[in-house]
C-alpha cells in the first residue's frame, strides 16, 4: 500500500535534511520514536518524483528485479487501462436495456437525431416515443424548428452514436457510455499525477468506476455526464500544464557548486513560461463543457482562478519576493487569453449547424422582430439572433420553478437525500416475491457508502488545504465547489441530484486522498505528504499494516455496495421485497 506522498528518488538521504548527520540530542529523541521534520529540495518541491513500490512487494511475489522494474514502467498506463477495461465492460453490458426512452432521453435523443440529420433541432410531436422504439425508420424528422434550452455540443455527441448504431436506445446511449468509460481512464491518470502514485491514481479511477450515479449517467443519454467529461478533461490539462510550467522554472534556476538547485528572485519574477498548449487545450475543453450546459461557465471561472494561483505558488517557490506582481505582469494575460476567449469562441462555433442552416428556432429573429436595432450596424444578424435566443433561454432557466416529484435541494446531494427514478416498471404474478410483484427500476443514485465516506473526505481535504496548504487538496476542493456551489444560487429552481455527476470525480479524488492518509506511507518510510519527502521510520510498520487493512476493507465495502445496488442501476427485475430492502431511506421511494 502506498501513500499520498511520493518516495524520494533523488538528492541526499531522505532521513536527514540535505544529508546531514543528526546531532546527539536528535539521536536521543529518535529512541523515543521522534522523526525530525525533513526538508525537501527545491527541485523536488517544483517537480516531485513519483512513488515506486518497495522491494519487499516484489520479494513476496517472487518477481525478479529486472521484471519488477519493467512492470513499474508499464504500470503507469497498464494499471489505468486495466481499471478502464473493467469500467467499460460494466457500462456497455446490456446498454440497450431497458428498451425504453427513460427520463429526459425523450428530449435529447430526439433533438440529437434531428441535429445530426438537418443541423437544427425539430419540434417533435407528442407521444412519438413508442413509435421510435417500435420502428424508428417510420418516424420522420420534423422540419419545424424546436425551442431547446441547452447548447448543442452534448446533442451532437449523442447524435454521433445514433449515426453509428441507429435511432435506438443503444445508439443514443453509446457515446455517453464511451465518455463515461474514458473519464475513468482520465481520472486514473489525473490521480496518478496529483498524488505521484500509480496505485492511488488507479484507486481513484476504480472508485469512479463503481460509483452508482456515474454508472447510471454513463448509460443514459443525458447531458450532465458529457459536461462532467469535459470538466474532468480540462482539469487534467491544467494539472499537466502546472507540471510543465514548474519544470521550466526548475530548469531556469541556477545550480550551486554542489549541484543543488537554488531559488533566484530574478528568474522567478521575470521568466516567461512560453507556449502553454495544455492550458489552451483546457480552454477548449471548458468551452465544450459550457457549450453542453451552461453550468460549465462557473467551472471556467473557478478553474481560471485556480490556474493563476498555481502560477503564483510556482513563482513563490522559485524565489519570487512579489509573486502576485510577477504573475500579474507575466502570466495573467496569457492565462486569460488561453481560457476565456478560447472557451467563448468554442461555444459560438458549436452553434454552426444552427447558423448555417438558417432554419433554427429564433434564427431569423434579427431580420424580423429585431429589425432596426441600434446594434444592427455592428453585429451580423446571426449573432444578434443568437444573443436574443440566449437571453430567452436564460429567462427560462431562472424561471423554471414548477414542482417535480424528484427535485431536490443541493444541500441534500452529498447524503443522497432524494435520488431520481429514471425508469420504473412493476410486474405482477412474480412467484419469487412474497407480495407477488417484481420491480425493475433505474435509479440515479450514487453508491451510498462511497458518497457518505466522501462527506468525511471533503472535511479532510478542506482541513489539509487550509492548515497544510496542500495544493492538491485545494484543487480537489475547487472541482467540488465549481460543480456544486452554483446550484445554491438557484434554490427556487427545479434541480435534481443527477446534476452532481459533474463533481463526482473530485469526490473520488477526495476519498482517495483520505484513504492514502489512512494507509500511510510505503513500507520502510515515513512521509510528509505535503512536501513529497520520505524518511526512515522503523516504528511505523504496525500502523501501516493496520492502515492498509482499513483501506482494503473500506474499498471492498464500497464495491460490495455497488454490487448490492446493481439491480437499481441497470433496471434488472427483482422481487418487490428485495427492492424495498434497498430503499434505505424513505426519501428514496
C-alpha positions, 0 to 999 in steps of 0.5 A: 500500500502506498501513500499520498506522498511520493518516495524520494528518488533523488538528492541526499538521504531522505532521513536527514535534511540535505544529508546531514548527520543528526546531532546527539540530542536528535539521536536521543529523541529518535529512541523515543520514536521522534522523526525530525521534520525533513526538508525537501529540495527545491527541485523536488518541491517544483517537480516531485518524483513519483512513488515506486513500490518497495522491494519487499512487494516484489520479494513476496511475489517472487518477481525478479528485479529486472521484471519488477522494474519493467512492470513499474514502467508499464504500470503507469498506463497498464494499471489505468487501462486495466481499471478502464477495461473493467469500467467499460465492460460494466457500462456497455453490458446490456446498454440497450436495456431497458428498451425504453426512452427513460427520463429526459432521453425523450428530449435529447435523443430526439433533438440529437437525431434531428441535429445530426440529420438537418443541423437544427433541432425539430419540434417533435410531436407528442407521444412519438416515443413508442413509435421510435422504439417500435420502428424508428425508420417510420418516424420522420424528422420534423422540419419545424424548428424546436425551442431547446434550452441547452447548447448543442455540443452534448446533442451532437455527441449523442447524435454521433452514436445514433449515426453509428448504431441507429435511432435506438436506445443503444445508439443514443446511449453509446457515446455517453457510455464511451465518455463515461468509460474514458473519464475513468481512464482520465481520472486514473491518470489525473490521480496518478499525477496529483498524488505521484502514485500509480496505485492511488491514481488507479484507486481513484479511477476504480472508485469512479468506476463503481460509483452508482450515479456515474454508472447510471449517467454513463448509460443514459443519454443525458447531458450532465455526464458529457459536461462532467467529461469535459470538466474532468478533461480540462482539469487534467490539462491544467494539472499537466500544464502546472507540471510543465510550467514548474519544470521550466522554472526548475530548469531556469534556476541556477545550480550551486557548486554542489549541484543543488538547485537554488531559488533566484528572485530574478528568474522567478519574477521575470521568466516567461513560461512560453507556449502553454498548449495544455492550458489552451487545450483546457480552454477548449475543453471548458468551452465544450463543457459550457457549450453542453450546459451552461453550468460549465461557465462557473467551472471556467471561472473557478478553474481560471482562478485556480490556474493563476494561483498555481502560477503564483505558488510556482513563482513563490517557490522559485524565489519570487519576493512579489509573486502576485506582481510577477504573475500579474505582469507575466502570466495573467494575460496569457492565462486569460487569453488561453481560457476565456476567449478560447472557451467563448469562441468554442461555444459560438462555433458549436452553434454552426449547424444552427447558423448555417442552416438558417432554419433554427428556432429564433434564427431569423429573429434579427431580420424580423422582430429585431429589425432596426436595432441600434446594434444592427450596424455592428453585429451580423444578424446571426449573432444578434439572433443568437444573443436574443435566443440566449437571453430567452433561454436564460429567462427560462432557466431562472424561471423554471420553478414548477414542482417535480416529484424528484427535485431536490435541494443541493444541500441534500446531494452529498447524503443522497437525500432524494435520488431520481427514478429514471425508469420504473416498471412493476410486474405482477404474478412474480412467484419469487416475491412474497407480495407477488410483484417484481420491480425493475427500476433505474435509479440515479443514485450514487453508491451510498457508502462511497458518497457518505465516506466522501462527506468525511473526505471533503472535511479532510481535504478542506482541513489539509488545504487550509492548515497544510496548504496542500495544493492538491487538496485545494484543487480537489476542493475547487472541482467540488465547489465549481460543480456544486456551489452554483446550484445554491444560487438557484434554490427556487429552481427545479434541480435534481441530484443527477446534476452532481455527476459533474463533481463526482470525480473530485469526490473520488479524488477526495476519498482517495486522498483520505484513504492514502492518509489512512494507509500511510506511507510505503513500507520502510518510510515515513512521509510528509505528504505535503512536501513529497519527502520520505524518511526512515521510520522503523516504528511505523510498520504496525500502523501501516499494516493496520492502515492498509487493512482499513483501506482494503476493507473500506474499498471492498465495502464500497464495491460490495455496495455497488454490487448490492445496488446493481439491480437499481442501476441497470433496471434488472427485475427483482422481487418487490421485497428485495427492492424495498430492502434497498430503499434505505431511506424513505426519501428514496421511494 
